[in-house]
């Protein structure tokens, strides 16, 4: 209801409906698009700057940190992550509400759902930190943001798989079984890629061999892709849900 000087005008609330699957796809697509654009631009236009190493050995792929610290790549990445953050938080709290309804009085699933929320928020915080503090500005803060992202992502995935194991146990839905199956697969891939990336990063710093940092950069990409794939399983978890934005006019007195 809109109030004018002498008359009242009624209008229907504006309702915007978007399927939750579309919201999830957009949430994952934004960082994926940003990463692909940044790596492409760095490889084509800033190859020497993005592939340089501290010991001057040959490297053929830019690391993520290097590619998002250059210009205009850093602005593209920050723009995509900025847009990504709000719907990502929506997905995070939707999962929390979903788990609380399922495991309100169950142990240990009830407390685990709270931990799941905490580590999901830490993952987003780590992503924002490594995004808006580049390695060329403050390397220590950028590194800590990256470590926070990796560790919180791993713990979040572990807890999520544990919760979905309990859901699958009592669910007759094939979607729930498929979601749990692929979550476990992407978790195993994530752990494997982290192990290989850590090994090649250590080997590069210890021996400075040509091409070693290239392998680190490759597995760094795979870490991010497996993380995105894990979050993409939300499409199955909330297949029938919708996101609605409702705007109604009210008579307000101040």
N, C-alpha and C positions, 0 to 999 in steps of 0.2 A: 504494500500500500504506500503510495506516494502522497504526501500532504502538500498542497499548494496554498495559496493565500486564502481562497474562498471555497475550494472544491477538493474532493478526494478522488484520486485516480487509482484504480486497482489494476494491477497487472499480475500475470502469472510468474511464479519464480522461474528463473532461468536455470535449467538443468543441463549440465554437460556430462555426458556419459562416455567413459573410455574403459575398455576391457582391461583387466589387470595384466593380462598377457601382453597387451600393447605397451603398457607402462613399463613392464619388466624388460621388454625388448628395447625400448628407447633408453632405459637406464644402462643397459649393457652396451648398446650401440654407440653411445656418446664417447666413452673412453676408448673403445675399439677404433672408432673413426679418428679420434685425436691421435692415438698412437701410430696408426698407419700413416697419417699425413705427416706427423713429425719425423718419423723414421725415413719416409720417402724424401721429404725436403732436405733433411740432413745428409742423406746418402747422395743426392743429386747435386745440391748446391753448396753444401758445407762439409764435403767428405773429409778433408784433411783436419778440419777443426773438430769434427765429431768423432773421428776414429783415432785421434792422437792419444798416446799413452805416456805415462811418466818416464818409462825407460826407452822410449823411441823405437819400439819394435813394431813389426808389421801387424796391422789390424784391419779387418775388412768389413766389419759391421759396427755401426754406432751403438753404444749402450743406450738404454732408455734415459738414464740420468744425463748423458751427454746431449742427446737429441732434444730433450725438453728444456735445456738450459740456454739454447741459442735463440736468436731472433730471426724470423717471427715465430719459430716453433713453440717457444715458451708461452706466447700469447694464445696460440691455438689450443695448446694443452690446458692452460688455465681456464679458458672459455668452456671447453668441453667438460672438464671436471667440475667447474662451477655449476653448470646446468645439470650435471649428473648427481650432485650431492643431495638436492632436495627430494627427488623421487627415490633415491637410494635410502634415505632416512624413512620415507613412507613405507618402503618394502620392509625395512628393519623392524619398525613398530608393528606392522601388520603381522609379521612372523611372531613377534612377541605375544600379541593378543591371541593369535592362533594357538600357540603353545600353552598359554595360560588357561585357555578354555579346555584344552585336551588334558592337561596335567595339573589341574588346580589343586588336587589333594594327593598327588602321587610323589613318591620319593624313589630315586633321586631326580626324576624328570622335572619336577617343579623348580627346585633350585637351579638345575642346569639351564632351564629356559631363561632365568635371570642372568646367568653367566653368559649365555649365548647373546643376549642383548648387549651386555657390557663389551664383549669382544667385537661384536659387529660395529658398535660405535667407535671403538678404538681403531678398528680397521679403516673406517671413514676418516677419522682424525689423522691417522698416519698418512693416508693418501693425500689429504689436504696439505699436510705439513711438507711432504716431499714435492708437492706440486708448486706451492707458493713460495718455498724457499729452495732455490735452485742450487745445484752443486757448485756452480761458479761463484755464488754469493757467499753462502755459509755452508761449507761442506759438512761440518760436524752435525749441524741441525738437519740438513738434508739426509745424511746417512742415518741418523737416529729415526727420522720419519720413515725411511725405507725399512729399517729393522722392525719398527713398530708395526708397519703394514704387513710384513712377511709373517711375523710371529702371531699377531692377532688374527690374521687370515687363517693360519694353520689351526689355531685353537678353536676358532669359530667353526671351521669345517669339521673338526673332530667332534665337537659337541653336537653340531647339526646332524651328523651321521648317526650319533648315538640316539638322539631324539627320534629320528626317522626310523631307526631300527625298532623302537618301541611302537611307533605308529603303524609300521608295516605288520607287526606281530598281531595286532588286533583289527587290522583293516582288511576288508575284502575288495578294496578298489585296486584295479590293475595300475591306475595312475600312481598311487602311493608306492606300490612295489617298484614300478619303473623309476620313479623319482629317487627312491633310496638306492637302487642299483647303480644309477648313474652318478649320484652324489659320491658313493664309495669309490667308483672308478676315477672320477675327477680328483678326489682327495689323494688317491695313490699316485696319480700322475703329478699332482702338485708337489707332493713330498719328494718324488723322484727327481723332478726338475730342480727343486731347491737344493737337493744334495749335489747334483751335477754342477749347478751354477756356483755353489759354495766351493766345490773342489777346484774348478777352473779359476775362480777368483783367487783362491789361496795359491794355486800353482803359478799364476801370472805374477803375483807379488813376490813369490819366493825365487822364481827362476827367470822371469821375463822372456819367455819363449815366444817366437813369432806365431801368431794365430791362436794362442791360448785365450787371449781376451776376446777374440771373435767367438769362440765357443761359449765363453761366459755370457756374452751379449745374446747369443742364440737361445741359450737356456733361460735367460732373463725374459725374453719374449714369451717363451713357452710357459713360464710361471704365470705371467699375466693372462695369457690365453686360457690356461686351465682354471685360473681363478674366475675369469669371466664366464666360462662354461659352467662352473659350479653354481654361480648365481643365476644362470639362465634356467636352471631346473625349477625355479619358482614358477615358470610358465605352467608346469604340470601341477604344482601345489595349489595354485589359485586359478585354475582354468576357467571356472564358472563365476569368478568374482568380477566386480566392476568398481571403478573409481568414479565417484560423482562429485561434481562441484555445483553447489546450489546457492543461488543469489536471490534473496527475497527482500522486498521493500517493507520497512517497518516504520511505524509512527514512533519516533523517539523524542523524548523530552529531556533536555539538559538543564 
